[in-house]
C-alpha cells in the first residue's frame, strides 16, 4: 500500500469540504491551539467511512505509519481521523503499542485528544495487558507532563466494576495537590464517573481525602442527595 498517497487522499477529501467560517469557530473553541479545516464531526465521520471500510483498511503496521504522518500535520481534523483509525485496531493490540499511544499523548496534546487516547486506547490496552499498568502509570504520574498525568487518571474512566480502586486512589492522592486545571478536572471526572458504579465509595473517598474544590465539586456533582 502507498501510505503517502493514502494520506494525500484523506487530506484532499477534508480540503474539499473545508469551511473557513466553521474553522474559525472551532479554533476559537480550542483556544487557538490548532488549525482546523472547518469540518464538523458528522461530516468528518462521513469522510472516514470511505477509509474505514474493512475492505480497504491497511494493515496495522501501515495504519500506524499513516497515523504518525497525520499526527504531525497541523489540522486538528486529521488528528481526530488518526485516533479513530488507531481505534479500529484495538483487538490487534500488541505489548509494544503503549509506546505509540504515549507518543500520541505527548504530541499535539490538548484535552480533546487526551480524552480519547486515555480511556479508549490506553484503557483498552491495559485491559489486555494488565501487568503493564503500574509501570507506565507510575512513570506518567512521576513525569512533569500533565497530559500524561491526565492519562494516568482517566484510562480507567469506563472500567466500571473492573476499576482497580487501589491504583485509582493512589494516582489521585499523588496528583491531588496539583495546581493544573486539567488534572483537578480529571480527578473530579473520574470520581464522578465511578460514582455511577459505586456512589458510596466515592462519597467515602471524597470525605477522607484532601481534594481541590474543583475536584470535589466535580466528583459530587450528581451525589448531592446522598451526602
Buried (B, 14 or more C-beta within 10 A) or exposed (E): BEBEEBBEEBBEBBEEBBBEEBBEEBBEEBEEEBBBBBBEEEBBBEBBEEBBEEEEBBEBEBBBBBBBBBBEBEBBBBBBBBBBBBBBBBEEBEEEBBEBBBEBBEEBBBBBBBBBBBBBBBBBBBBEBEEEBEEBBBEBBEBEEBBBBBBBBBBBBEBEEEBBEEBBEBBBBBBBEBEEEBBBBBBBBBBBBBBEEBBEBBBEBBEEBEBBEBBBEBBBEEBEEEE
